[in-house]
Amino acid sequence: MASEFQMPKLGLTMEEGTIVEWLVADGAEVEQGAAVLSIATDKVESDVEASGSGVLHITGNAGDTFACGERIGWFLAPGEAPPADEEPPPGATPVSPLTPGDPAAASAPSRAGNDGARLFASPNARRVAAERGVDLSRLAGSGPHGRIVSEDVLAAPAEGLMPAATVAARQTASRLGVDLRDVRAGGRGPRLDRADVERHVREQMAAARPTATPSEAPLLQAPSSTIALTGMRGTIAARMHASLRDMAQLTLTMEVVMDTVVRHRSETDAPARAGYTDYVLASVAGALVDHPVVNSQIAGGRLALLPEVNVGLAIALPGGLVVPVVKRTDTLSLEALSAETTRLASAARSGTLSRDEVEGGTFSVTALGMYGVDAFTPVINPPNTAILGVGRLRDGVRWDGGEPVRTTLLTLSLTWDHRAFDGAPAAEFTAAVRDRLEGWGQPR
């Protein structure tokens, strides 16, 4: 009996997932628990296991985004057809009419046509089409199961041809959803180039006189390009807006003399030398143990003090950032903490973080010192009640018996939710972090 394969919910905060690729072919027999596809969420990219066994009938295409619980496929008995009343989930592209188990299904590269139907083309046909600028969605395939072959491309009538365009123009048009048949050349050569596509977009947007939503201002100019607030960027936008909307956030700053830390770090062998942010993380973890009100979240109208200290470290990525979590931070030595942050940062930049590595944070640290920033206003990462910003190391002066002495300073910026605790506890916690840094290595 047919059973649905649904987009899983891989974490408490996951709302939707985008299919990156299917790891098995449409029509393949799969066992429950076997990895069958990769998906991308707002935080990580993960392999997904089959929730059932049987012949896999795929209904969700690579690149499509589905809400958790929406159907992305079926598990069928051998020889069983998918339910006759099947309708593609919202946002999905209808699947090929190939039946499960059909050998052509495993090898037929696909793309969506202008009418939403899937078309199948051989690799050589796609290569020839790219070289000749042919729109495959306008062709009927003469190969097996309606597959488009190179002969179909070569025989395409003139009206099926796209205008000659550079690779950059085709890529830009694909990214912006532009039909190259609508673009006029700018006279710089026989082929359309990227500037032609961008000019076309500016003209179209200016002609459309786009209107803003009630919460947005109208466009001041026709933009040179646009960046979709979707995926990671869209999730960050939504969560940060919700964070500022739902919390009473305030920020204080405090100066720290880092001379002791600088000296300790310089005396450590280079291979085992921790970063300055690691010293801050270690100091934060100890301060959270001493000030549990900061290691908290608001739930059910109460402030819940959390027993484990799990500090998240914001890592910048192209197009956004992730916050991998150092679990039980307070139990780690500086050396172990440094090794863990190095590992997590590497995994974040390579896109191999697991769900467990980005969930469960009870407090966050974010650093902008490497960009020359002294102090800033970090935004709390829900459901935490506070976040600490770390500025740059800079030269300062202290006075010793009337003589100026050079010193190294750093500014900490604590943002906290005033609903959870007041300014005095916030200042006491930040001072505890400062004192640990200034007295590094001294018994407590």
Secondary structure, DSSP 8 states (H G I E B T S, - for coil): --EEEE----STT--EEEEEEESS-TT-EE-TT-EEEEEE-SS-EEEEE-SS-EEEEE-S-TT-EEETT-EEEEEE-TT----TT----TT-----S--TT-HHHHH--EEE-TTS-EEEB-HHHHHHHHHHTB-GGG----SGGG-B-HHHHHT--GGGB---B-HHHHHHHHHHT--GGG----SSSSSB-HHHHHHHHHHHHHHH-----TTS---SS--S------HHHHHHHHHHHHHHHHS-EEEEEEEEE-HHHHHHHHTS-GGG---HHHHHHHHHHHHHHH-GGGSEEEETTEEEE-SS--EEE-EEETTEEE--EETTGGGS-HHHHHHHHHHHHHHHHHT---SGGGS--SEEEEE-GGGT---------TT-SEEEEE---EEEEEEETTEEEEEEEEEEEEEEETTT--HHHHHHHHHHHHHHHHTTTS--
